[in-house]
Amino acid sequence: MRRIPPVLLVATGLISPALAVPVTPNFTSGTMTSHTESTTTVNETIRQIDYQTGWSYTVTGTNINIPTTPAVGTPYTIMENGAPFQFSETYSGPGMIKDTTVIRSTSIMSVTDTTSVFTQ
């Protein structure tokens, strides 16, 4: 197939050349305003587990005969029979000692107002 040169097509009027016209804005000044609102919700679950690797043994009291090196299973005796007394013995072995869970939700609202002023 034979191609027809574009110059020949323009000369015969089958196609016309594109012409550009300058564009001039028809305003002298203006403003543009924008209002944007957004809300973000953050849901969190925080879990903290505390472990103890050793052991703890505590003995306290009043009117109780406590040896200098108390241990689990040590017999404790009242010092003055018939007098008031108080006794507390606590043993904590290795393992989990505290499990804390915090669940919280935080909402954040953002508002943006923008004004643009322009002149020619």
TORRONU-98094 format. One line per field, with one value per atom (N, C-alpha, C): residue in one letter; atom name; x, y, z. Coordinates in steps of 0.001 Angstrom, whole numbers, padded with zeros to 6 digits. Example, Ala and Ser with C-alpha at 12.3 -4.5 7.8 and 13.67 -1.06 7.14 Angstrom:
! TORRONU-98094
code [A; A; A; S; S; S]
site [N; CA; C; N; CA; C]
u [013190; 012300; 013200; 012850; 013670; 012900]
v [-005690; -004500; -003300; -002250; -001060; 000030]
w [007800; 007800; 007800; 007080; 007140; 007870]
END
This chain:
! TORRONU-98094
code [M; M; M; R; R; R; R; R; R; I; I; I; P; P; P; P; P; P; V; V; V; L; L; L; L; L; L; V; V; V; A; A; A; T; T; T; G; G; G; L; L; L; I; I; I; S; S; S; P; P; P; A; A; A; L; L; L; A; A; A; V; V; V; P; P; P; V; V; V; T; T; T; P; P; P; N; N; N; F; F; F; T; T; T; S; S; S; G; G; G; T; T; T; M; M; M; T; T; T; S; S; S; H; H; H; T; T; T; E; E; E; S; S; S; T; T; T; T; T; T; T; T; T; V; V; V; N; N; N; E; E; E; T; T; T; I; I; I; R; R; R; Q; Q; Q; I; I; I; D; D; D; Y; Y; Y; Q; Q; Q; T; T; T; G; G; G; W; W; W; S; S; S; Y; Y; Y; T; T; T; V; V; V; T; T; T; G; G; G; T; T; T; N; N; N; I; I; I; N; N; N; I; I; I; P; P; P; T; T; T; T; T; T; P; P; P; A; A; A; V; V; V; G; G; G; T; T; T; P; P; P; Y; Y; Y; T; T; T; I; I; I; M; M; M; E; E; E; N; N; N; G; G; G; A; A; A; P; P; P; F; F; F; Q; Q; Q; F; F; F; S; S; S; E; E; E; T; T; T; Y; Y; Y; S; S; S; G; G; G; P; P; P; G; G; G; M; M; M; I; I; I; K; K; K; D; D; D; T; T; T; T; T; T; V; V; V; I; I; I; R; R; R; S; S; S; T; T; T; S; S; S; I; I; I; M; M; M; S; S; S; V; V; V; T; T; T; D; D; D; T; T; T; T; T; T; S; S; S; V; V; V; F; F; F; T; T; T; Q; Q; Q]
site [N; CA; C; N; CA; C; N; CA; C; N; CA; C; N; CA; C; N; CA; C; N; CA; C; N; CA; C; N; CA; C; N; CA; C; N; CA; C; N; CA; C; N; CA; C; N; CA; C; N; CA; C; N; CA; C; N; CA; C; N; CA; C; N; CA; C; N; CA; C; N; CA; C; N; CA; C; N; CA; C; N; CA; C; N; CA; C; N; CA; C; N; CA; C; N; CA; C; N; CA; C; N; CA; C; N; CA; C; N; CA; C; N; CA; C; N; CA; C; N; CA; C; N; CA; C; N; CA; C; N; CA; C; N; CA; C; N; CA; C; N; CA; C; N; CA; C; N; CA; C; N; CA; C; N; CA; C; N; CA; C; N; CA; C; N; CA; C; N; CA; C; N; CA; C; N; CA; C; N; CA; C; N; CA; C; N; CA; C; N; CA; C; N; CA; C; N; CA; C; N; CA; C; N; CA; C; N; CA; C; N; CA; C; N; CA; C; N; CA; C; N; CA; C; N; CA; C; N; CA; C; N; CA; C; N; CA; C; N; CA; C; N; CA; C; N; CA; C; N; CA; C; N; CA; C; N; CA; C; N; CA; C; N; CA; C; N; CA; C; N; CA; C; N; CA; C; N; CA; C; N; CA; C; N; CA; C; N; CA; C; N; CA; C; N; CA; C; N; CA; C; N; CA; C; N; CA; C; N; CA; C; N; CA; C; N; CA; C; N; CA; C; N; CA; C; N; CA; C; N; CA; C; N; CA; C; N; CA; C; N; CA; C; N; CA; C; N; CA; C; N; CA; C; N; CA; C; N; CA; C; N; CA; C; N; CA; C; N; CA; C; N; CA; C; N; CA; C; N; CA; C; N; CA; C; N; CA; C; N; CA; C; N; CA; C; N; CA; C; N; CA; C; N; CA; C; N; CA; C; N; CA; C; N; CA; C; N; CA; C]
u [000843; 000000; 000887; 000420; 001200; 000729; 001703; 001390; 001313; 000377; 000236; 000958; 001844; 002570; 001605; 001854; 000961; 000850; 001878; 001840; 000776; 000657; -000320; -001736; -001921; -003244; -003677; -002741; -003065; -003396; -002640; -002849; -004190; -004636; -005917; -007100; -006854; -007939; -008529; -007931; -008456; -008201; -007120; -006878; -006456; -006740; -006355; -005373; -004448; -003462; -004121; -003608; -004130; -003490; -004316; -003822; -004089; -003157; -003312; -003732; -004585; -005047; -004582; -003976; -003541; -004742; -004585; -005657; -005279; -006176; -005967; -007057; -006692; -007723; -008571; -009852; -010746; -011129; -010223; -010479; -009299; -009529; -008445; -007993; -008879; -008498; -009517; -009161; -010090; -009607; -010495; -010139; -010656; -009978; -010398; -010331; -011409; -011428; -011638; -011075; -011186; -011411; -012307; -012594; -012514; -011627; -011435; -011554; -012341; -012466; -012149; -011381; -011098; -011072; -011511; -011492; -010763; -009817; -009062; -009274; -009568; -009731; -008641; -007917; -006844; -007273; -007392; -007731; -006462; -006136; -004917; -005233; -004503; -004504; -003055; -002773; -001418; -001439; -000542; -000483; 000942; 001056; 002359; 002309; 003257; 003349; 004697; 004662; 005885; 006187; 007449; 007899; 008949; 009022; 010035; 010824; 012147; 012965; 013435; 013458; 013894; 012706; 012984; 011904; 012075; 010985; 010988; 010235; 010809; 010168; 010245; 009104; 009036; 008241; 008759; 008063; 008065; 006901; 006795; 005840; 005912; 004979; 005387; 004473; 004736; 004464; 005263; 005178; 005399; 006243; 006577; 008092; 008557; 009972; 010380; 011091; 011519; 013026; 013518; 014963; 015671; 016979; 017745; 017726; 017586; 017495; 016204; 015075; 013816; 013798; 013072; 012941; 011565; 011149; 009857; 009903; 008861; 008782; 009388; 009985; 010552; 009419; 009536; 008488; 008661; 007577; 007572; 006750; 007204; 006509; 006177; 005127; 004734; 005688; 006149; 007113; 006430; 005283; 004579; 003167; 002902; 001583; 000510; -000625; -001752; -001706; -000578; -000470; -000900; -001347; -001732; -000521; -000778; 000299; -000233; 000720; 000380; 001465; 001067; 002025; 001639; 002643; 002427; 003604; 003301; 004326; 003956; 004907; 004647; 005752; 005352; 006312; 005866; 006823; 006552; 007647; 007266; 008238; 008381; 009248; 009449; 008182; 008038; 006888; 006285; 005079; 004389; 003869; 004159; 003685; 002612; 002548; 001539; 001218; -000076; -000552; -001461; -001013; -001757; -002197; -003483; -004018; -004694; -004303; -004898; -005515; -006800; -007497; -007966; -007519; -007922; -008219; -009093; -009490; -009306; -008609; -008351; -008898; -009733; -010271; -009602; -009137; -008456; -009226; -009711; -010436; -009562; -009413; -008588; -009459; -009387; -010126; -009118; -009164; -008264; -009084; -008910; -009538; -008424; -008525; -007492; -008146; -007517; -007978; -006798; -006980; -005958; -006476; -005664; -006033; -005035; -005560; -004678; -005165; -004190; -004500; -003678; -004100; -003403; -002573]
v [-001173; 000000; 001235; 002216; 003427; 004482; 005184; 006208; 007582; 008397; 009761; 010691; 011517; 012436; 013404; 013749; 014665; 016038; 016511; 017823; 017818; 016732; 016628; 016604; 015949; 015902; 017289; 018082; 019439; 020304; 020162; 020981; 020677; 019446; 019088; 019360; 019707; 020040; 018844; 017666; 016495; 016551; 017181; 017432; 018873; 019448; 020847; 020887; 021809; 021900; 022422; 021996; 022463; 023793; 024733; 026052; 026289; 026915; 027199; 028643; 028840; 030179; 030461; 031594; 031875; 032014; 031462; 031522; 032556; 033499; 034533; 034388; 034253; 034131; 035396; 035226; 036367; 036758; 036548; 036977; 037814; 038605; 039443; 038974; 038399; 037871; 036813; 036082; 035054; 034428; 033667; 032919; 031504; 030622; 029223; 028776; 028178; 027703; 026199; 025582; 024132; 023812; 022887; 022444; 020918; 020381; 018936; 018482; 017429; 016823; 015342; 014855; 013420; 012947; 011724; 011112; 009782; 009584; 008342; 007710; 006427; 005691; 004639; 004657; 003693; 002795; 001500; 000522; -000249; -000278; -000932; -001952; -003031; -003990; -004168; -003808; -003903; -004973; -005941; -007018; -007112; -007081; -007182; -008347; -009256; -010411; -010335; -010338; -010286; -011680; -012081; -013384; -013202; -014162; -014210; -015495; -015382; -016573; -017250; -016516; -017104; -017288; -017361; -017502; -016473; -016210; -015237; -015838; -015692; -016202; -015095; -014708; -013622; -014067; -013725; -014008; -012719; -012311; -011146; -011479; -010743; -010953; -010222; -010231; -009682; -010780; -010820; -011832; -013235; -013316; -014589; -014757; -015947; -016263; -016646; -015716; -015944; -016146; -017291; -017515; -016553; -016450; -015513; -015915; -017194; -017655; -018457; -017758; -018479; -019225; -020339; -021142; -021784; -022248; -022930; -024172; -024337; -025505; -025307; -024138; -023864; -023717; -024363; -024173; -022810; -022065; -020760; -020892; -020212; -020316; -018926; -018882; -017628; -017388; -016155; -015835; -015703; -015036; -014844; -015389; -016548; -017174; -016270; -016201; -015398; -013958; -013488; -012109; -012086; -010944; -010869; -011110; -011706; -011955; -011784; -011633; -011516; -012262; -013014; -013824; -013831; -013640; -013681; -014392; -015357; -016125; -016125; -015716; -015623; -016325; -017198; -017863; -017616; -017196; -016982; -017676; -018682; -019443; -018906; -019522; -019061; -019218; -018331; -018394; -017023; -017008; -015754; -015176; -013885; -013267; -012211; -011681; -010666; -010677; -010576; -010511; -009288; -008269; -007018; -006830; -006544; -006272; -004912; -004050; -002726; -002659; -002366; -002197; -000749; -000040; 001355; 001723; 002719; 003216; 004726; 005245; 006676; 007190; 008234; 008872; 010225; 010478; 011728; 012387; 013611; 014340; 015496; 015618; 016668; 017507; 018831; 019757; 020714; 020830; 021739; 022675; 023972; 024990; 025731; 025797; 026429; 027480; 028642; 029697; 030136; 030107; 030566; 031801; 032860; 034106; 034313; 034597; 034797; 035984; 036621; 037765; 037643; 038353; 038289; 039526]
w [000000; 000000; 000000; -000698; -000858; 000143; 000792; 001801; 001148; 001631; 001108; 002082; 001608; 002503; 003179; 004494; 005215; 004582; 003899; 003257; 002168; 001452; 000383; 000948; 002128; 002753; 003215; 003753; 004187; 002983; 001915; 000722; 000076; 000147; -000481; 000428; 001699; 002612; 003336; 003184; 003883; 005383; 005791; 007211; 007361; 008546; 008769; 009937; 009906; 010986; 012264; 013411; 014703; 015036; 015475; 015831; 017313; 017997; 019421; 019612; 020603; 020940; 022363; 022622; 023997; 024924; 026131; 027131; 028170; 028387; 029389; 030444; 031736; 032762; 032817; 033117; 033138; 034566; 035513; 036879; 037342; 038372; 038899; 040273; 041042; 042362; 042766; 043794; 044252; 045550; 046152; 047364; 047220; 047908; 047940; 049394; 049873; 051253; 051265; 052276; 052424; 053892; 054170; 055542; 055549; 056378; 056453; 057896; 058129; 059455; 059344; 060298; 060326; 061768; 061971; 063299; 063199; 064097; 064152; 065510; 065524; 066777; 066865; 067980; 068224; 069380; 069110; 070139; 070503; 071786; 072241; 073330; 073312; 074406; 074830; 076077; 076618; 077702; 077583; 078571; 079097; 080414; 081063; 082044; 081899; 082793; 083500; 084825; 085623; 086167; 086040; 086519; 087606; 088472; 089520; 089323; 089275; 089015; 090298; 091397; 092677; 093601; 094875; 095846; 096944; 097656; 098738; 099923; 101123; 102341; 103387; 103940; 104907; 106126; 107313; 108573; 109383; 109859; 110734; 111867; 112959; 114051; 115309; 116265; 117595; 118604; 119671; 120723; 120164; 119133; 118495; 118567; 118871; 118877; 117460; 116769; 115379; 115399; 114894; 114877; 113919; 114033; 113195; 111722; 111414; 110021; 109855; 109679; 109509; 108182; 108142; 106933; 106931; 105748; 105627; 106522; 107351; 108226; 109603; 109884; 111200; 112212; 113389; 114409; 115090; 115172; 115829; 117103; 118145; 119438; 119958; 120788; 121434; 122602; 122739; 123789; 125154; 125245; 126518; 126359; 126958; 126858; 127455; 126785; 127251; 126776; 126295; 125796; 124324; 123831; 122418; 121519; 120339; 119385; 117961; 117054; 115632; 114875; 113817; 113070; 111596; 110735; 109293; 108649; 107789; 107085; 105603; 104746; 103308; 102548; 101615; 100730; 099294; 098455; 097033; 096245; 095453; 094670; 093262; 092455; 091082; 090244; 089272; 088360; 088151; 087588; 087313; 088617; 088838; 090069; 089809; 088562; 088269; 086779; 086459; 085081; 084975; 084239; 084118; 082673; 082463; 081134; 081156; 080205; 080056; 078665; 078604; 077323; 077268; 076215; 076106; 074659; 074530; 073220; 073232; 072222; 072138; 070814; 070886; 069677; 069491; 068261; 067937; 066797; 067038; 065999; 065534; 064225; 063640; 062709; 062862; 062005; 061385; 060049; 059337; 058464; 058663; 057815; 057094; 055759; 054944; 054056; 053955; 053049; 052195; 050879; 049953; 049230; 049205; 048524; 047396; 046188; 045056; 044222; 043615; 042727; 041464; 040459; 039167; 038964]
END
